């Protein structure tokens, strides 16, 4: 997994590049040099959400 950082300006100038890069890992979008947003492919986004739910469910079960 490759993490890429783009400035807000770079994103605005070349959105298709950001979309292509997001297939191989998250794209951090910086605003004035500070991370502000993350662009993920839908597949990676669903995997991330699923892993959060699984982790939350297993942690709840351990507390019970």
C-alpha angles and dihedrals in degrees: 000000000000121000114209128190123208129177118238088250093053089050092051092049097048115019093158090059090052090050092051093047091049089065090071097042146321121316114215112210113208124206113199090345096307125104108256109160142011125221116206132175111249091248092055091043092055091047090051093049092047092050091050091052092047092049092047092048093049092047090051091050091051092053093052 
